[in-house]
Amino acid sequence: MSGAAVLLVLVGVPVPASAAPPSEMPRCVAESDGVRVGGSPGGSFGFLSDEDLGRELDIARDAGMFSVRIDIDWSVVEPRPGRRDWASTDRIVDAIVARGMCPYAIVTYAPPWARVATAVDQPYARPASPDAFAAFGALAAERYRDRISLWEVWNEPNITTYFAPRPDPTVYALMLRATYRAIKAVQPEALVLSGGMAPAVDNGINISPKTFLTQMNSLGANRYFDAFNVHPYTWPFLPNDLSTAQWNTAMAMWPMHDIMAGAGDGEKQIWITEIGAPTGTNANAMSADGQSESIAIMMNALLGNDWLGPAYVYSIRDSGTDLGETEQNFGIVERDFTPKPALSRIAEFTAAHSPS
């Protein structure tokens, strides 16, 4: 059945619980099994006050989210060579763990001194050295070995914005291989995921997730992720809108899994580490009810498709109050913490389908 067809007929059918994992498996790896929802609050999360950080995490926990996806940003931790400050990351990790949730860490973003020379002025430029980046990943894995067991290597490497000067599967494959090995050397039982692929088309500037996956497989990079990872945004359209099939990343997850199966990776999952939609007044925004429906469709996709891993909602709280700016309005609560309809929709879904 095609991805479009599956998304159109999704219903809330309960899924049998999985067998108990081996006792040596890290708790958060075990808890990622089954129908799970997490939160992906974005990079600005680290700049919140202690009070606001706590309130946002309480919202995530109370909505039944098992995990929160955060940046471990090399450019923040080590802005100058050899001078590292982990305090900001420690604060967030400890706050997540204190609430019984699982930190999911993106090892990402190079400081200016470690960026490729042709894009040193770009904040999300790729690192000049895959091995230097991997060494930072190993440091993070060692520091948080008792608190983080879910790892992602970079964010959205298939688009120029986040992999300047341009996305390059060959370069990313080298980064992924080096970082996967580095993290696994410290935490053999951890899950290490590919970078979450942005919803792009092949246009000479960006590379579609499907094409990027195919090229990674041809390079043998599929040996260096435990799960593939996508961000299947479709706003301002719903994920099951057939008129968007030509570019719809949500619908493309089914053929992407077919590609994985053809490469011998059928047992690996596709994780959805960002879903959501902006509300507000922008022409590309959705109504609050539309946002809720979009998230619900993607959560329901987890039911009966055990090759889909957890779905992480971007984001928890609006990052600003300008209703005309899409990036400020992805929250499931407004800036003043007023709930949007999506919040209760998520809580109802996790109560019905996620393991307690």
Buried (B, 14 or more C-beta within 10 A) or exposed (E): EEBBEBBBEBEEEEBEEEEEBEEEBBEBBBBBBBBBBBBBBBBEBBEBEEEBBBBBBEBBBEBBBBBBBBBBBBBBBBBEEEEBEBEBBEBBBEBBBEBEBBBBBBBBBBBEEBBBEEBBEBBBBBBBBBEBBBEBBBBBBEBBBEBBBBBBBBBBBBBBBBBBEBBBBEBBBBBBBBBBBBBBEBBEEBBBBBBBBBBBBEEEEBBBBBBBBBBBBEBEBBBBBBBBBBBBBBBBBBBBBEEBBEBBBBBBBBEBBEBBEEBEBEEBBBBBBBBBBBBBEBEEBBBBEBBBBBBBBBBBBBBBBBBBBBBBBBBBBBBEEBBEBBBBBBBBBBBEBEBBBBBEBBBBBBEEBBBE
